[in-house]
Amino acid sequence: MKRAVHILVILPPLIFASSLLKSSQPMSRLEIIKERGALRMITTAGPITYYENAKGYTGFEYLLAKGFAEELGVELDVTLRDTLNGVNISLGGPNGDFAAAGLTVTPRRQQIARFSQPFVTTSQTLLYQLGTGRPRSLDELNPDGRLLVIDHSAHSERMMELKESNPSLNWEPYPAADMLELMEMVHSGSAEYSVVDSLAYLVNRGIYPKARPAFDISGEQPVAWAFPRNGDTSLLDAANDYLERMENSGELERLKRQFFDHVDEFSVAGSQLFMSRVETRLPKYEPMFREVADTFNMDWHLLAAIAYQESHWNARAKSPTGVRGLMMLTLPTADEMGITDRLNPEQSLWAGAQYFLKTRDRIPERISEPDRTWLALAAYNIGFGHLEDARVLTEREGKDPDLWNDVQEHLPLLEQKKYYSTLKYRFARGREAASYVQNIRHYRDILQWRTLELDRQKKQQEAFDQDPLEWIAPLSL
């Protein structure tokens, strides 16, 4: 009996010690994030990574990361850095659980960070200025030309490799710069050449159309998220699981199409004309675009893009069919919207904005953004009845009539008798409607990225004025 009592006396301390030992085990990186309630991402501002528009924050990598945070059941906290060096320094710090900044995976970077599985690929492209003669190889570069390469980048790594077999190859390391800035310098003639990622060129080419690709200096390279080299891999493992599910479900491909597909179809000549109008005509109308958009809770970039697609920002524009003005309104539409002078730019813009919103309100409520806006734009161009016909065709073909990308594929079928003869509203110029939406998306993106770039340049200059030494970067991802 005494032995039994003895055991009963000793057992509670053993249980307590076991519990104490268990509680003293360090938490994994993933457990810390879940307990904190926030996933902290380091990034740079840009159309591929992260930026803000009238509807809030967006960007390909941001939306991808936001989905990851939602899957973990936490908020996504974003910290912006002006340079890749800033991204590198912050990774693993209090604000840097991981970095999502368009980072290509290279051997050098793998020495200082762990990388997720890739979600897109890119190649390194050498740019030249249109009209100066396209070089076909490194041997054809002007030896006196200024070639800019972001310092301590994957591009500079590649240039060092190429120099081994091209001893005469020289370039100018360019610190504290991003690829958009290098494109601008080639476009303006401040530099003869620069090296950028092909993906960055694809989405930004409309802003600086004179910066043209000469040739690639690398093969395809994976783009991935970077994680701290030290510590456990629980967060990295969770990210890989998430990215694999995104790829297998098709959601990753849909996200890529949302950000990249439409820019690939737009002509450089169209971008050049648009940018010339941005310089000469936009300043006159931008305050009005902002005012009207603010009144209707719209993105002013989208409203301006619609107006450009309609009239090239010419308030006195007139088509052979009789539509007129900044928003190219028909007489019935003008009467319906209650305006008296279609050539008055303010009246035209107010009426056009209201008519577009009225059209968008007819789109079924279950359809979410941005598909709701793209479908509304198609209806604005082709008519709501014809859009519904295209959606019927889309459903017949086993695709989703609520997704713009699926409907877009079937709009051209409205021009073929074997299809339109089975529909309520018959023939329509569906191919034109699809191009109409794609053009507006491209114009809107250019305007948004232009605003982003102007803001970035302003902040960069302010930061440089305050502390020039901070912009000397010894190392970057």
C-alpha positions, 0 to 999 in steps of 0.5 A: 500500500505504501508503494502505491501511495509512493507512486501516486505522489511521484506521478504528477511531477512526471506529467508536469515535466513532460508537459513542460518539455513539450511546451518548451519545444520551439515553434516552427516558422509556419506555427509562428505565422499562424499564431501571429495571424499574418504572413509577411511578404517583401516585394517591390512595386511593379505591374508584375509584383504589387501595385495599387489601383482604384479597386485596391491592391493588385499585381500577379505575385501579390494575388498569388501570395494573397491566396496563399495567406488565405489558405493559411487563414492569416492576413497578408502584410506587405512591405515594399522595398525600393531595390532588390538589395532592400529585399535581400536585407529584409528577407528573414527579418521581422517583416520578411517571411518570404520575398515575392519580387519577380526573382529568378532562381540562380545558383548565386541566389540559392546560396543565400536563400531557399526558393519555392517551386517556380510559378512562371518562367522568363529569359534575360533579354537585351534591349535596343532603341528602335531605329538604331539598328537591331544587333543580332549578337553581342559581337554586333553591339556598338562598342561605344554604346552604353549598356546598362545592367542592374548591379548585383542582379541575375543579369550581372551574373549572366554578363560575367559568364558571357564575358568569359567567352567575350572578353571585349564585352563591357557594361555599366552596373546600374545600382538602385534601378529596376527594369522599368527604369532601364526600359525608359532609358533605352526608350529615351536614348539615355542608353543604347542597350539594357538587359531586362527579363522578358516577362518585364518587357512583355507587360511594360512594352506599351509604356516604352515602345521604342525599347525593343528586344534584340536577342535573349542572353539566357535561356528560360529561367524559373521565377519563384518566391525566396525564403530565408536560408536559416531555420526550418522549411515548414513555410516553404513546404506549405508554399510548395503545396499551395503552388502545386494545388494552384497549378493542378487546379488551373487557377495559376494558369487563369491568373497568368492569363489575367495579367499577361495574355492581353498584352502579348496581342497588342501591337507596338505601333499601337502603343507608340501612338497611344504614348504620344497621345498620353503626352499631348492629349491626356493632360487636357482631359485627365482632371475630368477623367478623375472627377467623373470616375471619382463620382461614379466610384470607377478607376479613372484609368479604365474610364480614360482607356475607354475614351481613348479606344472610342475617340483617341481622346478627340472630343470632335471625333465622328464616325461614318455611322454617326457616333460622335464625341469623346465617348463616340455616343449614338443619338439614342444613347445621348438622348437616353442619358439626357445630354444635349451636346455630344461634342461637349467632352464633359457631357460625353464623358458623363453620359458614357460613364453612366451608360457603361455602368448601366450595362455592367449592372445588367451582367449577372450579379454572380459574376465577379470582377474582373470578368464582370467589367470585361464582359460589360465592355464587350456588351458596351461595344457589341450590344448586350444581346450579342454578348448573351449570344456569345455566352450561350455559345460558350456554354454549348461548347462546355466552357464557362459563360461567366469567365471572360477568357472563355467568352472571348474565345467564342465571340468570333463565332458570331461572325459564322453563319453556322453559329449565329443562325442558331442564336437569337440576335444573329450576326455580330462582329464578335472579333472586333468586340474581343479586340475592343476589350483587349485594347482597353485592358492594355490602355488601362494597364499602361495608364496604371503603370505610368501612374505607378512609375511616376509615383515611384520616381517621385518617392525615389527622388525624395528618398535620394534627397534625404539619404543619398548613401542609402542608394549604394547597394553592396549586394542584392538578390 
